[in-house]
Amino acid sequence: MADYRDLCSWINDMKAVISADELAKDVAGAEALLESHQEHRGEIDAREDSFMQTAEAGQKLLDEGIEQSNEVRDKLTHLAQEKASLLSLWEERRILYEQCMDLQLFYRDTEQAETWMTKQETFLSNDDLGDNLDSVESLIKKHEDFEKSLAAQEEKINALDEFATKLIQGQHYAAGDVGRRRASLLDRRKQLMKKVKFIDIVNACSNTKRFDLSQKHILFNVDASERRHQLENSYRLQQFDRDCDEMVGWIKEKLKTAKDDSYLDPTNIRGKLQKHLNYEQELKANKNRLDDINLVGSSLVKEKHYAASHVQDRLSEVNGMWDELVDATAKKGAKLKEAGDQQQFNRNIEDIELWLSELEGQLASEDYGKDLISVQNLQKKLGLLESDYNAHQDRIDVVKKQAQIFHDGGHFDAPMILRKEEALRSRFLTASVICYCLKEGSYLLQFFGPYRIVTMAIAIQNYYCRYDALRDPLNARKDKLGESLRGNQLFRDIDDELAWIREKEQIAGSSNRGRDLIGVQNLIKKQQALIAEIANHESQVEHVGEAAEI
């Protein structure tokens, strides 16, 4: 019985192994599949002795007439059936794998034949029939070589046809696909042979030296008017391509100018602006060329010219490059204007700095007067300086506003502009502190001296700048703390809602159905109250959900 069980288990395993193999997708895979399948047969044959020994042992038990004779007989019968089933499965898979091998061979040979025919169709699609005797003879020689190749390939295609017929008649599992591929292959061969016969006529005419241009037109079944129309279309296409090439070349040349960075050099900005205006006028003057190209191209496409797709591509190319040129020109014009504005800004800065230098020089004077009258005169001068200082406050504000406009507008040199404005404002503020000290703190001057006062003024100004610089970090921290507060508030609200949901789930999931009428009525009231509470609570859940999305 142990041998019986072992053999039955082995049979089941072998069936699973044999059935597990998938069909191959190429010749090499089919060969490997058949080889592997043959190895399975070797394993089956190697078990033959075990089958015979088990059968003999069973028969011996039957001959001895043991009590389990019926069971032994059933086991022997079942084992024989399983073995026969295994052999039948192996044979079925062998036939299937051999069919797979035949199919892959057919596919391979068909693909090779189709590749060959594609090359020959390309050869035959050449409508050059020569324009003199030498060229015709050369074409004939090439055609003779082609015919030799055709004769050799004809045998292969006939063999493929016979092979396909054999597969179809043999009820191959892919007979439908084989039939379609064969039909496609034979149809392509038929079309190829038509072209071959056509060229044979041409060759015959060439051999009789009666192969002139009019005969070519007759052979190709193209009359003179059609040929002229085709030539005219070709001529229009060539003109269109030439105009496109010239336009593309002109645009590429202009793009070099439009994309240069001459605006970075502040030298002669006014002249560069004028040159750019002339450049823009040149673009407008050449817009007519683009319009003509679009008009001709659109006409060709509308007429369904044989190269309509090519024409459309060229139109897209030219218009795309023109748009790029217009965009680059506009950007350069804007940059030049920015450079001009910056130049004027720098002049204003220089004027104010010159005034500041004069003011700082007067404020640094060590003349504090020798008597009452001289001191009073100096105080009057200081008052005039203070008035002059206050009068320049508006100019400083204008410079600051202009610098901010440059920054917000994305000026190409905005960082440098901001640094200049900040340096000017720093000097102006320092001068303000010095003026204040000179006006209100004469005792400080007497005690510390003018240079110490200047140092103190600069220190005060630096502390002011540091204080002012804290504003952005403070605002940033305020914003982040606000975000953190909203996030933690949201998490707490979510936890509260989840706790509420768990509480209501316990109530809703209660298995209490009531024991009497009053109990059931009370449960119904509780259920209705729960439903009402859930409905009323829905707005709170939606509010938390909306907060999470924000």
Sequence and secondary structure as in RCSB ss.txt:
>XXXX:A:sequence
MADYRDLCSWINDMKAVISADELAKDVAGAEALLESHQEHRGEIDAREDSFMQTAEAGQKLLDEGIEQSNEVRDK
LTHLAQEKASLLSLWEERRILYEQCMDLQLFYRDTEQAETWMTKQETFLSNDDLGDNLDSVESLIKKHEDFEKSL
AAQEEKINALDEFATKLIQGQHYAAGDVGRRRASLLDRRKQLMKKVKFIDIVNACSNTKRFDLSQKHILFNVDAS
ERRHQLENSYRLQQFDRDCDEMVGWIKEKLKTAKDDSYLDPTNIRGKLQKHLNYEQELKANKNRLDDINLVGSSL
VKEKHYAASHVQDRLSEVNGMWDELVDATAKKGAKLKEAGDQQQFNRNIEDIELWLSELEGQLASEDYGKDLISV
QNLQKKLGLLESDYNAHQDRIDVVKKQAQIFHDGGHFDAPMILRKEEALRSRFLTASVICYCLKEGSYLLQFFGP
YRIVTMAIAIQNYYCRYDALRDPLNARKDKLGESLRGNQLFRDIDDELAWIREKEQIAGSSNRGRDLIGVQNLIK
KQQALIAEIANHESQVEHVGEAAEI
>XXXX:A:secstr
 HHHHHHHHHHHHHHHHHHH    SSHHHHHHHHHHHHHHHHHHHHTHHHHHHHHHHHHHHHHHT TTHHHHHHH
HHHHHHHHHHHHHHHHHHHHHHHHHHHHHHHHHHHHHHHHHHHHHHHHHT     SSHHHHHHHHHHHHHHHHHH
HHHHHHHHHHHHHHHHHHHTT TTHHHHHHHHHHHHHHHHHHHHHHHHHHHHHHHHHTT   HHHHHHHTT  HH
HHHHHHHHHHHHHHHHHHHHHHHHHHHHHHHHHT  GGGS TTHHHHHHHHHHHHHHHHHHHHHHHHHHHHHHHH
HHTT TTHHHHHHHHHHHHHHHHHHHHHHHHHHHHHHHHHHHHHHHHHHHHHHHHHHHHHHHHT     SSHHHH
HHHHHHHHHHHHHHHHTHHHHHHHHHHHHHHHHTT TTHHHHHHHHHHHHHHHHHHHHHHHHHHH HHHHHHH H
HHHHHHHHHHHHHHHHHHHTHHHHHHHHHHHHHHHHHHHHHHHHHHHHHHHHHHHHHHT     SSHHHHHHHHH
HHHHHHHHHHHHHHHHHHHHHHHH 
